[in-house]
Amino acid sequence: MPSSGEILARLVGFNTVSREPNEELIRYVAGDLRNVGWGVRALPGRHPGKFNMLASIGPAGGDGIILSGHSDVVPTDGQTWATDPFTLTRRGAKLYGRGAVDMKGFIACALALATRIPGRTLKQPLHIALSHDEEIGCVGVRTMLTTLAQEGFAARGCIIGEPTGLRVACGHKGKISGCICCRGQAAHSANPALGCNAIYLAAGMIGELRDLQTWLRDHGAHDAAYAVPYSTVHVGTIKGGTVLNVVPESCDFSFELRLLPGDDPHFLLRRLEDAAMRISAPETVAGHHASIEINEQNRYPGLDTAPDAGVAALAGMASGHAGAIKIDFGSEAGLFSEQLRIDSIVCGPGMIDRAHKPDEFITQDELDHCDSFLDRIAATLV
C-alpha cells in the first residue's frame, strides 16, 4: 500500500495550476480508487479538461462522511524556488512542492486511507470529493454540488482538509469580489476640463471603499474569534489610461469584501452604488460622459457551523484538539453547507501561512498525524 508521502509525490507532479486542466490528476486518482473497490464518478466542469470527482465506499445512505479537497494550486510565476515546485523534494522532515500543504497533503492522506479500508465492513459510507478551480474563488465545485443536490445526495458531515494544523474550524468569512469600472471622456491633457478623467472617478470610489472599511470596523459585525474581528475591504489591482497627455476615458480596479455573517452584502453593495452615482453626477451635470459600474464577478458564502455539530465533535475527537476555531481564509465548506445542507468544517494538516509562497512545504509528522486522524474518522464508520 502506498504511503501518503508517496501519493503526495505523485500528486505534486501534476501541474494543476488553476489555469491548467486537472484531467490527468483526476484520471490517476480515479483509477487507483477503482482498483481498491471504490465507486468513482468523474463529473465534468464547465471547461474542457476540468473535472470534479466523487468517490464512495460502503453502504448507500445519508449518514456518511465526506473528505473533501481541491485539486488545483496557485501559480509559481514570479516566485524563486530552491527546488522544482512540481517535484516533491524532501529535505530533512520537510517535503517541498507546490500544493504540498494547500492542499494535496490532505488529499494524499485521504487516498492513502482509501487503500487501507476496503477490507473492512463499513456500516456507514465514506466519500472522497475532489474539486477544481478553488483557488480562483471556489468556482469549480459548484457544478458538482448542483448535480448532487439535484440527486438528493446526503451525508452527516463534510471535512474540508485545508491546512489548520488539524484544529477544527467551524467558521470563516464569506467573500464578494468584482470590478469597479469607471468610464469618462477623453480630452487633450492641455485642457483637461473638456473631458472627464476616469482615474479621478476611480480614485473617488477607492476613497469610498476606504471609508466603508472604517465604517465596518466601527459599526459592522464583530467576532473576536477571528484574527481580524470585523469584515474587510480590499482593492487589489488597478488599470487606467493610455498615455500621459490624454485624459483617460477608462479605469478599472478589482475589489473584494470578506464579510462576517452579521453584515448584509446587499446593504454594502447598495452603499457603493449610491457612492458611484454621487461621484459621477457632477461630471454628468457638466455635460461630460461619466459612469461607474460595480460588476460582481464572484461570491461564496461564509461558514458558520455550530461548534457542537456532530462532524465538529467527531473531528475534534479524532484530531485530539479540543475547541473550535475560526479562520480568516475562505474555503468550499460554506458551499457544501449551503447547497447540500451538510454540516461542514475545515480541518487539515499543516499551516496556511506556508501556502501560496515559494518553497511551500508540509512535514512528514504532519502527514503522519493526518493519517492517524483519518484512521480515527474511518473507525467510527465501521
C-alpha positions in Angstrom: 0.0 0.0 0.0 1.5 3.4 -0.9 2.1 5.8 1.9 0.6 9.3 2.0 4.1 10.7 1.2 4.4 8.5 -1.9 1.0 9.6 -3.1 1.8 13.2 -2.4 4.9 13.0 -4.6 2.7 11.8 -7.4 0.1 14.5 -6.8 2.6 17.3 -6.7 4.0 16.0 -10.1 0.7 17.0 -11.8 0.8 20.7 -12.7 -2.7 21.6 -11.7 -2.3 25.4 -11.5 -5.9 26.7 -11.9 -5.4 27.9 -15.5 -4.3 24.3 -16.5 -6.5 21.2 -16.8 -6.7 18.8 -13.9 -7.9 15.8 -16.0 -4.7 13.8 -15.7 -4.7 14.0 -11.9 -8.4 13.0 -11.7 -7.8 10.1 -14.1 -4.9 8.9 -11.8 -6.9 9.2 -8.6 -10.0 7.6 -10.1 -8.0 4.7 -11.4 -6.3 4.0 -8.1 -9.6 4.2 -6.2 -11.4 1.9 -8.6 -8.6 -0.6 -8.2 -9.3 -0.9 -4.5 -13.1 -1.2 -4.8 -14.4 2.4 -4.7 -17.2 3.6 -6.8 -16.0 6.7 -8.7 -17.7 9.4 -10.6 -15.7 12.0 -12.6 -18.0 15.0 -13.1 -17.1 17.3 -16.0 -16.7 21.0 -15.1 -17.7 23.9 -17.4 -14.4 24.0 -19.3 -12.6 21.3 -21.3 -10.1 19.3 -19.2 -11.7 20.3 -15.9 -13.2 17.7 -13.6 -14.6 17.2 -10.2 -14.7 13.7 -8.6 -16.8 11.9 -6.1 -15.7 8.5 -4.9 -17.7 6.4 -2.4 -17.4 3.1 -0.5 -19.7 1.4 1.9 -23.5 1.2 2.0 -25.6 3.9 0.4 -27.2 6.4 2.7 -27.1 9.9 4.1 -25.2 9.1 7.3 -21.7 9.1 5.8 -18.7 11.4 6.0 -17.2 13.4 3.1 -13.4 14.1 2.9 -13.0 17.0 0.5 -10.2 18.8 -1.1 -9.4 20.9 -4.2 -7.0 19.6 -6.8 -5.8 23.0 -8.1 -2.9 25.0 -6.9 -1.8 28.7 -7.3 0.8 29.6 -9.9 4.6 29.8 -9.2 5.0 32.7 -11.7 7.4 35.3 -10.4 8.5 33.2 -7.4 12.0 31.9 -6.7 12.1 28.3 -5.5 15.1 26.5 -4.2 13.6 23.3 -5.7 11.4 22.3 -8.7 7.9 23.2 -7.4 6.3 20.3 -9.3 8.7 17.7 -7.9 8.2 16.8 -4.3 11.6 17.3 -2.6 12.5 16.0 0.9 14.9 18.0 3.0 15.1 16.6 6.5 11.5 16.4 7.8 10.1 18.9 5.3 8.5 18.0 1.9 8.6 20.8 -0.5 6.4 21.3 -3.5 3.6 23.5 -4.9 0.4 22.3 -3.2 2.2 20.2 -0.6 0.3 22.0 2.2 -2.5 23.6 0.1 -3.9 21.1 -0.2 -2.5 18.0 -1.8 -1.1 16.8 1.5 -4.6 16.2 2.9 -5.7 14.6 -0.4 -2.7 12.2 -0.3 -3.7 11.2 3.3 -7.3 10.6 2.2 -6.1 8.5 -0.8 -3.8 6.5 1.5 -6.7 5.9 3.8 -8.7 4.6 0.8 -6.2 1.8 0.3 -6.4 0.7 3.9 -10.2 0.4 4.3 -11.6 -1.7 1.5 -11.3 -4.9 3.6 -13.4 -3.5 6.4 -17.1 -3.8 6.6 -18.3 -0.3 6.7 -21.7 0.3 8.3 -21.7 3.9 7.1 -20.4 5.3 3.8 -17.2 7.2 3.3 -16.8 9.7 0.4 -13.8 11.5 -1.1 -14.7 14.6 -3.1 -12.1 16.5 -5.3 -12.8 19.8 -7.0 -11.1 22.1 -9.5 -10.6 25.9 -9.6 -11.0 26.5 -5.8 -8.1 28.9 -5.9 -9.9 31.4 -8.2 -12.9 31.8 -6.0 -14.3 28.3 -5.2 -15.6 28.2 -8.7 -15.3 24.5 -9.9 -17.0 22.7 -7.0 -20.4 24.4 -7.7 -21.3 22.2 -10.7 -20.7 19.0 -8.7 -22.7 20.3 -5.7 -25.6 21.3 -8.0 -25.6 17.8 -9.5 -25.5 16.1 -6.1 -28.2 18.4 -4.7 -30.5 17.5 -7.7 -29.9 13.8 -7.0 -30.7 14.2 -3.3 -27.2 13.3 -2.1 -26.9 13.5 1.7 -24.2 13.0 4.4 -24.0 13.8 8.0 -20.8 15.8 7.7 -18.1 17.1 5.5 -14.4 17.7 6.4 -12.6 20.2 4.1 -8.9 19.5 4.5 -7.5 23.0 4.2 -4.4 23.5 6.5 -5.5 24.3 10.0 -2.9 22.4 12.0 -5.6 19.8 12.4 -7.6 22.2 14.5 -11.3 22.1 13.8 -12.5 25.3 12.2 -16.3 25.9 12.3 -16.3 29.4 10.8 -14.8 31.6 8.1 -15.9 34.8 6.3 -17.8 34.9 3.0 -16.4 36.8 0.0 -17.7 39.1 -2.7 -15.2 40.2 -5.5 -15.6 42.1 -8.7 -14.6 45.0 -10.8 -15.5 48.7 -10.4 -15.4 50.0 -14.0 -15.1 53.8 -14.4 -15.8 55.5 -17.8 -15.1 59.1 -18.5 -14.4 61.2 -21.6 -11.1 61.6 -23.4 -9.6 65.0 -24.0 -6.2 66.6 -24.5 -4.3 67.0 -21.3 -3.6 70.7 -22.1 -7.3 71.3 -21.4 -8.5 68.6 -19.1 -11.7 70.4 -18.2 -13.0 69.4 -21.6 -13.0 65.8 -20.6 -13.8 63.6 -17.6 -10.8 61.8 -16.0 -11.8 58.2 -15.3 -8.8 57.7 -13.0 -10.3 60.5 -10.8 -13.6 58.7 -10.8 -11.8 55.5 -9.7 -9.9 57.5 -7.0 -13.2 58.7 -5.6 -14.5 55.2 -5.5 -11.4 53.9 -3.8 -11.9 56.6 -1.2 -15.4 55.3 -0.7 -14.1 51.8 -0.2 -11.6 53.0 2.4 -14.5 54.8 4.2 -16.5 51.6 4.0 -13.7 49.8 5.7 -13.7 52.3 8.6 -17.5 52.0 8.9 -17.3 48.2 9.1 -14.6 48.4 11.7 -16.5 50.9 13.8 -20.2 49.9 13.2 -20.3 46.5 11.5 -20.4 43.0 12.9 -17.6 41.9 15.2 -16.4 38.4 16.2 -13.4 38.2 18.4 -12.7 34.6 17.3 -11.2 35.9 14.1 -7.7 37.4 13.9 -9.4 40.3 12.1 -12.6 40.6 14.1 -14.6 42.6 11.5 -15.4 42.5 7.8 -12.6 43.7 5.5 -12.4 45.7 2.2 -9.6 45.4 -0.2 -8.5 46.9 -3.6 -6.1 44.5 -5.4 -5.4 45.8 -9.0 -6.0 48.9 -11.0 -5.6 49.7 -14.7 -6.3 53.0 -16.4 -5.2 55.5 -19.0 -3.0 55.1 -22.1 -0.5 58.0 -22.4 0.2 60.9 -20.2 -1.1 63.6 -22.5 -4.6 62.1 -22.9 -7.3 62.5 -20.2 -8.1 58.8 -19.6 -11.5 57.6 -20.5 -11.4 54.3 -18.7 -10.1 53.0 -15.4 -10.9 49.6 -13.8 -10.0 48.2 -10.5 -10.7 45.0 -8.6 -12.1 44.8 -5.1 -13.2 42.3 -2.6 -15.3 42.2 0.6 -14.7 39.5 3.2 -17.8 39.5 5.3 -18.8 38.2 8.7 -22.3 36.6 8.8 -23.8 39.7 10.5 -23.0 42.1 7.7 -25.6 42.4 4.9 -23.9 42.2 1.5 -26.9 43.8 -0.2 -26.7 46.9 2.0 -23.0 47.2 1.5 -23.2 46.9 -2.3 -26.1 49.5 -2.4 -23.9 51.8 -0.4 -21.2 51.5 -3.1 -23.8 52.0 -5.9 -25.1 55.2 -4.2 -21.5 56.4 -4.0 -21.0 55.7 -7.7 -24.0 57.9 -8.6 -22.8 60.7 -6.3 -19.3 60.7 -7.7 -20.3 60.6 -11.4 -23.2 63.1 -11.1 -21.2 66.4 -11.2 -19.5 65.3 -14.4 -22.8 64.4 -16.0 -24.3 67.7 -15.0 -21.3 69.4 -16.6 -22.2 67.7 -19.9 -19.4 65.1 -19.8 -19.8 61.3 -20.2 -19.3 59.7 -16.8 -20.3 56.3 -15.5 -19.3 53.9 -12.7 -20.4 50.3 -12.8 -20.0 47.8 -10.0 -19.7 44.4 -11.5 -19.8 41.4 -9.1 -17.7 38.6 -10.5 -17.6 36.0 -7.7 -19.2 35.3 -4.4 -19.0 32.4 -2.0 -20.7 32.1 1.4 -19.1 32.1 4.8 -19.1 29.2 7.1 -20.9 29.2 10.4 -21.3 25.7 11.7 -22.2 25.1 15.3 -19.2 24.1 17.3 -21.2 21.2 18.8 -22.3 19.9 15.5 -21.7 16.1 15.1 -19.0 16.4 12.5 -17.1 19.1 14.6 -17.3 16.8 17.6 -16.1 13.8 15.5 -13.2 15.8 14.0 -12.2 17.2 17.4 -12.1 13.7 18.9 -10.1 12.3 16.0 -7.6 15.2 16.0 -7.2 15.5 19.7 -7.7 19.2 19.7 -10.4 20.5 22.0 -12.4 23.5 21.0 -13.2 25.0 17.6 -11.5 27.9 15.9 -12.5 30.4 13.1 -10.2 31.1 10.1 -9.7 34.2 8.1 -9.2 32.5 4.7 -12.1 31.1 2.7 -12.9 27.5 1.6 -15.5 25.4 -0.1 -17.1 24.4 3.2 -19.7 27.2 3.1 -20.8 25.9 -0.3 -21.2 22.3 1.0 -23.3 23.7 3.9 -25.4 26.0 1.7 -26.0 23.8 -1.3 -26.2 20.3 0.3 -27.3 21.3 3.8 -24.5 19.3 5.2 -22.7 20.4 8.4 -19.2 21.2 7.3 -15.9 22.0 9.0 -12.4 22.8 7.9 -9.6 20.6 9.3 -6.4 19.6 7.7 -2.6 19.2 8.1 0.0 21.9 8.0 -0.4 25.7 8.4 -1.9 28.2 5.9 1.0 30.6 6.3 3.1 28.4 4.1 0.6 28.4 1.3 1.0 30.4 -1.9 4.6 31.1 -1.2 7.9 29.9 -2.7 9.2 26.7 -1.1 5.8 25.7 0.2 6.1 22.6 2.4 4.5 20.1 4.7 6.3 18.0 7.2 6.4 14.2 7.5 5.0 14.4 11.0 2.0 16.4 9.8 1.2 13.8 7.2 1.6 11.0 9.8 -0.7 12.9 12.2 -3.3 13.4 9.4 -3.1 9.7 8.6 -3.9 8.8 12.2 -6.7 11.5 12.2 -8.4 9.9 9.2 -8.0 6.4 10.6 -9.9 7.5 13.6 -12.6 9.1 11.5 -12.9 5.9 9.4 -13.1 3.8 12.6 -16.4 5.4 13.5 -17.9 4.2 10.3 -17.1 0.5 10.9 
